[in-house]
Amino acid sequence: MLLNLAFCDDDKAFLAKLIPEVETIFRCLKVEIQSYSFEKGDDLIAAFSKYQPYYDVIFLDIDMPYKDGKEVAKELRILDKRFKLVFVTAYQREALNTFQYDVIGFLPKMSMKERLPEVIKRVTKRISEDNPRMQIFKVIKTVANKGVMDIKVPLDDIMYFECINRQVYLFTKRETFNLYRYQFYEIVCKFTPLYFVDIHRTCLVNLKYIFSIDETEVRLDNGIRLPLSRRKRQNIFDKFSEMIVGDHME
């Protein structure tokens, strides 16, 4: 299990103490991690909104200038409900005002070392239980910059895949990505068992985002319309039935 950790605090000196302590505890638990640090909440939000990368755990200082941790947490929760949030502050009374942000841990700065092991064990246990089925993709950074990077995306965030001029594109709730050296048939083979349905020779859709279908189109929840092959129509109904039966049996 590889976890991406984000730390956001305007106090550089505190970050320099916190990050090594956190990394040591995770490694003692045999959890592989990658750490990223931010001094401004807006920078954290911008990175997270583009899955650069997806942060599994965020350590967020409440007491920051310009935009405090609670404001940052509110915006982050609009983007994603699954990440694990640990609030950090020098003022313990702040804990009483943070329940609405779905906080898994609260870390007072004055007793950081004493509280960290307990908080991190709780985080790893919850992540293991939740199992959001993260997907890893290699994507091209931009049209201008042909570099390649890895992104991690929760399965439920994937809306659909589309093949355009032999290039495979990943469409998520937040961003669109050009996949690097993927064949469309490979995507179909991998994701069809995960409640995705091929509606056209160029398009594979996550069932949970389908709002309606007609003779020639599939409409998604956000209004996007995708082409539907008539011979694929029955596939959608079969997949819906399979999903409903599976959910009922669980």
VENKAJO-V20734 format. One record per residue. N is the residue number from 1. RES is the residue in one small letter. SS is DSSP state (~ for helix, > for strand, _ for the rest). NEAR is the number of other ideal C-beta (glycine too) atoms within 8 Angstrom. D_FIRST is the distance of its C-alpha to the first C-alpha in Angstrom with 1 decimal. Layout:
n=<N,N>
res=<RES,RES>
ss=<SS,SS>
near=<NEAR,NEAR>
d_first=<D_FIRST,D_FIRST>
//
This chain:
n=<1,2,3,4,5,6,7,8,9,10,11,12,13,14,15,16,17,18,19,20,21,22,23,24,25,26,27,28,29,30,31,32,33,34,35,36,37,38,39,40,41,42,43,44,45,46,47,48,49,50,51,52,53,54,55,56,57,58,59,60,61,62,63,64,65,66,67,68,69,70,71,72,73,74,75,76,77,78,79,80,81,82,83,84,85,86,87,88,89,90,91,92,93,94,95,96,97,98,99,100,101,102,103,104,105,106,107,108,109,110,111,112,113,114,115,116,117,118,119,120,121,122,123,124,125,126,127,128,129,130,131,132,133,134,135,136,137,138,139,140,141,142,143,144,145,146,147,148,149,150,151,152,153,154,155,156,157,158,159,160,161,162,163,164,165,166,167,168,169,170,171,172,173,174,175,176,177,178,179,180,181,182,183,184,185,186,187,188,189,190,191,192,193,194,195,196,197,198,199,200,201,202,203,204,205,206,207,208,209,210,211,212,213,214,215,216,217,218,219,220,221,222,223,224,225,226,227,228,229,230,231,232,233,234,235,236,237,238,239,240,241,242,243,244,245,246,247,248,249,250>
res=<m,l,l,n,l,a,f,c,d,d,d,k,a,f,l,a,k,l,i,p,e,v,e,t,i,f,r,c,l,k,v,e,i,q,s,y,s,f,e,k,g,d,d,l,i,a,a,f,s,k,y,q,p,y,y,d,v,i,f,l,d,i,d,m,p,y,k,d,g,k,e,v,a,k,e,l,r,i,l,d,k,r,f,k,l,v,f,v,t,a,y,q,r,e,a,l,n,t,f,q,y,d,v,i,g,f,l,p,k,m,s,m,k,e,r,l,p,e,v,i,k,r,v,t,k,r,i,s,e,d,n,p,r,m,q,i,f,k,v,i,k,t,v,a,n,k,g,v,m,d,i,k,v,p,l,d,d,i,m,y,f,e,c,i,n,r,q,v,y,l,f,t,k,r,e,t,f,n,l,y,r,y,q,f,y,e,i,v,c,k,f,t,p,l,y,f,v,d,i,h,r,t,c,l,v,n,l,k,y,i,f,s,i,d,e,t,e,v,r,l,d,n,g,i,r,l,p,l,s,r,r,k,r,q,n,i,f,d,k,f,s,e,m,i,v,g,d,h,m,e>
ss=<_,>,>,>,>,>,>,>,_,_,_,~,~,~,~,~,~,~,~,~,~,~,~,~,~,~,~,~,_,_,_,>,>,>,>,>,>,>,_,_,~,~,~,~,~,~,~,~,~,_,_,_,_,_,_,_,>,>,>,>,>,_,_,_,_,_,_,_,~,~,~,~,~,~,~,~,~,~,~,_,_,_,_,>,>,>,>,>,>,_,_,~,~,~,~,~,~,_,~,~,~,_,>,>,>,>,>,>,~,~,~,~,~,~,~,~,~,~,~,~,~,~,~,~,~,~,~,~,~,~,_,_,_,>,>,>,>,>,>,>,_,_,_,_,_,_,_,>,>,>,>,>,>,>,~,~,~,>,>,>,>,>,>,>,_,_,>,>,>,>,>,>,_,_,_,>,>,>,>,_,_,_,_,~,~,~,~,~,~,~,~,~,~,~,_,>,>,>,>,>,_,_,>,>,>,>,~,~,~,>,>,>,>,_,_,_,>,>,>,>,_,_,_,_,>,>,>,_,_,~,~,~,~,~,~,~,~,~,~,~,~,~,~,~,~,~,~,~,~,_>
near=<6,6,12,13,16,15,14,16,14,8,7,8,6,10,12,8,9,13,11,8,11,14,11,8,11,13,9,6,9,4,9,6,11,9,10,11,9,11,9,11,16,9,9,15,12,8,12,14,9,8,12,7,11,13,11,9,14,14,14,15,14,13,9,14,5,6,9,10,15,10,9,16,14,9,10,14,10,5,9,10,5,6,11,11,14,15,17,13,14,6,7,7,5,11,8,6,6,13,6,4,11,7,11,10,12,10,13,10,9,6,7,13,6,5,11,12,7,7,13,12,9,10,13,11,8,10,13,8,6,7,6,8,8,9,9,6,11,9,13,11,8,5,4,3,6,5,6,8,8,8,12,10,13,12,10,8,10,15,12,13,14,11,11,7,3,4,8,12,12,13,9,12,4,8,7,7,11,10,14,8,4,10,6,11,6,8,13,11,7,8,11,10,5,8,10,14,12,12,14,10,6,8,13,14,15,11,12,6,11,13,6,6,9,7,6,6,10,13,12,14,6,6,6,7,7,14,10,14,9,7,5,12,11,7,10,14,8,8,11,9,8,9,10,8,8,8,7,6,5,4>
d_first=<0.0,3.8,6.5,10.1,12.7,16.3,19.3,22.7,25.8,29.2,29.6,28.4,29.2,27.1,24.1,24.7,24.5,21.7,19.0,19.2,19.3,16.2,14.2,15.8,14.9,11.1,11.4,13.6,11.1,8.9,6.2,6.2,8.3,11.1,14.2,17.2,20.5,23.4,26.9,27.9,26.6,27.9,25.9,22.6,23.8,24.8,21.5,19.5,22.2,21.5,17.7,18.1,15.2,13.9,13.3,11.0,13.1,16.6,18.9,22.3,25.7,28.4,31.4,31.4,34.5,35.1,32.3,31.0,27.6,28.7,30.0,26.8,24.8,27.2,26.7,22.9,23.1,25.4,22.8,19.9,19.8,16.1,14.8,15.1,18.3,19.6,23.2,24.7,28.4,31.4,33.2,32.0,34.3,32.1,29.8,32.5,32.3,28.6,27.9,28.4,25.3,22.9,21.8,19.3,20.6,23.6,23.9,27.5,27.9,30.5,28.3,25.0,24.2,25.3,23.3,19.9,18.5,19.4,18.1,14.6,14.4,15.6,13.1,10.0,12.1,13.2,10.0,9.1,12.8,13.1,10.6,12.1,11.2,10.3,12.2,12.1,15.8,18.0,20.9,24.2,24.5,28.1,31.3,32.8,29.8,28.6,25.5,22.2,18.9,15.4,14.9,12.3,14.3,14.1,15.9,18.7,19.5,20.6,24.4,25.5,25.5,28.9,30.3,33.0,35.1,32.5,29.8,26.9,26.1,23.3,24.8,22.7,24.1,24.1,24.5,25.4,23.8,25.3,22.8,23.2,24.6,23.6,26.2,26.9,27.3,23.7,22.6,25.0,23.9,20.2,20.8,24.0,22.4,20.3,23.6,24.6,28.2,30.1,33.2,34.6,34.2,32.5,30.5,27.6,27.2,24.8,27.2,26.3,28.0,31.2,34.1,37.0,38.3,41.8,43.4,42.0,39.1,36.0,35.7,32.4,32.1,32.5,35.7,34.4,36.4,35.2,37.4,37.6,39.1,41.6,40.5,36.9,38.0,37.9,34.2,33.3,35.3,33.8,30.3,31.2,32.8,29.8,27.4,30.0,30.5,26.8,26.3,29.5,28.4,25.1>
//
